[in-house]
Amino acid sequence: MTDVSAPAASSSPGDSPPAVLEAIGLTKRFGALLANDHVSLAIRAGETHALLGENGAGKSTLVKMMCGLIQADSGELRFDGTPVTFPDPAASRARGVGVVFQHFALFDALTVVENVALGLPAHESLPALAARIEACVHRYGLAVEPYRRVGQLSVGERQRVEIVRCLLGDPRVLILDEPTSVLTPDESENLFRTVDLLTAEGRAVLFISHKLDEVRRLCQRATVLRGGKFIAEVDPRRESAASLARLMVGAEVPRTPRTVTHELGEPRLLVRNLTLKGDGSRGSALHDIELEIRAGEIVGIAGVAGNGQTALFEALSGERLGGDPEAIVINRVPAGALGPTERRALKAGFVPEERLGHAAAPDMRLSDNVLLTTHGDGRIVRHGIVSQSALHARFAEIVKRFDVRFGGRDPKARRLSGGNLQKFVIGREVLREPVLLVVDQPTWGVDAAAAAFIRTTLRSRAAEGCAVLVISQDLDELLEFTDRIAVMSEGRLTRPVPVEETSREAIGLAMGGALAPAPEDADAA
Ligand SMILES: Nc1ncnc2c1ncn2[C@@H]1O[C@H](COP(=O)(O)OP(=O)(O)OP(=O)(O)O)[C@@H](O)[C@H]1O
């Protein structure tokens, strides 16, 4: 089935459309690590080309070289068949290469139109720019409101702002780095429609994704990297998700074991009538949240981004206070008025959605990032003094058990690939042996094998008596490995129902805000 071949050259033999942007034999080394080893890739007019590979396979490195963010050690770039160099991203943008990265470069305090204006060289009045944004939004079906403050937007909305920002530059090539990992199924569908419109106009799209089913639907070509090397160029429509995963991983990808039933223990998290006001620039309101999670179970929260999931995470982690102290009880202790460190001392662990900047400090070394959430752990800090040997032992254990891959011995967090940083953050929290673990988007940007590993790890933590709360926009993920699912909509949470008693459709309806996720819930209401 797999038609493994080297990518065609820009001459585009046969019926291949012409290549717009091509990488030919690009090589990039970071110290001892060969991140890209003679990698070639041709992105063609009117096509959506997938770039696939495990975490750390070298995808972002390749993209960064193709847009001038970093320079290749050797190899060549061609644009419309002609050799080209991009000394910086502005040079690639000027030729018509637009990139939407996983980490958005937007200012929270500014509105959408102000953010977009910042990136534009020409002087244009804000109303004129807002009108252009609205025209673009209309043409490509992207829901973006020019005058909303970016700090109030969900991750999915921020992504659309970045896409609009790129499209205003009228790119010939659009590179989307894991665009759907933060989107709901509906939002993904909308994005696919946008991508189809763009390719129908003759633009070339490079689509990086770990979601193989959507790659098979959307893309006409896929390049697979493994360990920094080009492995194959295939037609994903003629592959199965399993055969693509095999190419990426070089072996079979394990599945998360189905939910096991076991005795549930005492409540580790009790949320009663938790209500928070929206705080204007940041953070939505929460209304009468009720939730109980017992030792041994995993509860999932589904919902369209921007419906209060972040506010709920912040309220649970203690980053946002303001409710009644009794509204949140962790491990039998009223915790509503406690900050994050005090909640950690109650053996709670938190993994926020944004790994760079929130879960991990970008410019701190990984070992120091371990210390950030383990300083209350008597095994690492004794009488206020950090035991360097214990800290490094913990760091080494996280890296080994969670298969965190990077170059060097103890790099800064920002040097890690997105998926490897996620594995690091999950590992750091899990090895603290929490009795309550709250995880927002556990597998965002993580490859299939690592995602399965993370889910299995969370399952094992639950089996060891931890209560786990998983907030995820990936409904398939929630259906695969949680015990009960609730839906968040407009700051309200439905009552969690056992996974086997609900359905995709019921959850989808509840996500729309109209109904509860199961008939019994409607009765209760
Ligand atoms: N600036 C850097 N300095 C040192 N090592 C780096 C740097 N950038 C990337 N790396 C390393 O290069 C390798 C490839 O990383 P890259 O980000 O390209 O992977 P990726 O395929 O995009 O992974 P992911 O799917 O997790 O985002 C990783 O091992 C990463 O740690």
PDBQT file of the ligand as one rigid body, heavy atoms in Angstrom, charges set to zero:
ROOT
HETATM    1  N1  LIG A 601      17.112  25.590  19.106  1.00  0.00    +0.000 N 
HETATM    2  C1  LIG A 601      17.339  24.332  19.434  1.00  0.00    +0.000 A 
HETATM    3  N2  LIG A 601      18.406  23.973  20.168  1.00  0.00    +0.000 NA
HETATM    4  C2  LIG A 601      18.635  22.686  20.493  1.00  0.00    +0.000 A 
HETATM    5  N3  LIG A 601      17.863  21.659  20.099  1.00  0.00    +0.000 NA
HETATM    6  C3  LIG A 601      16.783  21.953  19.363  1.00  0.00    +0.000 A 
HETATM    7  C4  LIG A 601      16.444  23.297  19.001  1.00  0.00    +0.000 A 
HETATM    8  N4  LIG A 601      15.315  23.268  18.264  1.00  0.00    +0.000 NA
HETATM    9  C5  LIG A 601      14.939  21.979  18.182  1.00  0.00    +0.000 A 
HETATM   10  N5  LIG A 601      15.829  21.194  18.829  1.00  0.00    +0.000 N 
HETATM   11  C6  LIG A 601      15.781  19.727  18.920  1.00  0.00    +0.000 C 
HETATM   12  O1  LIG A 601      15.662  19.230  17.594  1.00  0.00    +0.000 OA
HETATM   13  C7  LIG A 601      14.820  18.079  17.567  1.00  0.00    +0.000 C 
HETATM   14  C8  LIG A 601      13.724  18.289  16.539  1.00  0.00    +0.000 C 
HETATM   15  O2  LIG A 601      12.822  19.236  17.075  1.00  0.00    +0.000 OA
HETATM   16  P1  LIG A 601      11.561  19.765  16.268  1.00  0.00    +0.000 P 
HETATM   17  O3  LIG A 601      10.959  20.854  17.106  1.00  0.00    +0.000 OA
HETATM   18  O4  LIG A 601      11.953  20.093  14.883  1.00  0.00    +0.000 OA
HETATM   19  O5  LIG A 601      10.637  18.469  16.288  1.00  0.00    +0.000 OA
HETATM   20  P2  LIG A 601       9.125  18.295  15.821  1.00  0.00    +0.000 P 
HETATM   21  O6  LIG A 601       9.084  17.168  14.850  1.00  0.00    +0.000 OA
HETATM   22  O7  LIG A 601       8.569  19.598  15.376  1.00  0.00    +0.000 OA
HETATM   23  O8  LIG A 601       8.446  17.822  17.180  1.00  0.00    +0.000 OA
HETATM   24  P3  LIG A 601       6.969  18.099  17.818  1.00  0.00    +0.000 P 
HETATM   25  O9  LIG A 601       5.992  17.241  17.081  1.00  0.00    +0.000 OA
HETATM   26  O10 LIG A 601       7.129  17.606  19.236  1.00  0.00    +0.000 OA
HETATM   27  O11 LIG A 601       6.677  19.563  17.745  1.00  0.00    +0.000 OA
HETATM   28  C9  LIG A 601      14.302  17.884  18.988  1.00  0.00    +0.000 C 
HETATM   29  O12 LIG A 601      15.086  16.881  19.599  1.00  0.00    +0.000 OA
HETATM   30  C10 LIG A 601      14.537  19.234  19.648  1.00  0.00    +0.000 C 
HETATM   31  O13 LIG A 601      14.777  19.085  21.041  1.00  0.00    +0.000 OA
ENDROOT
TORSDOF 0
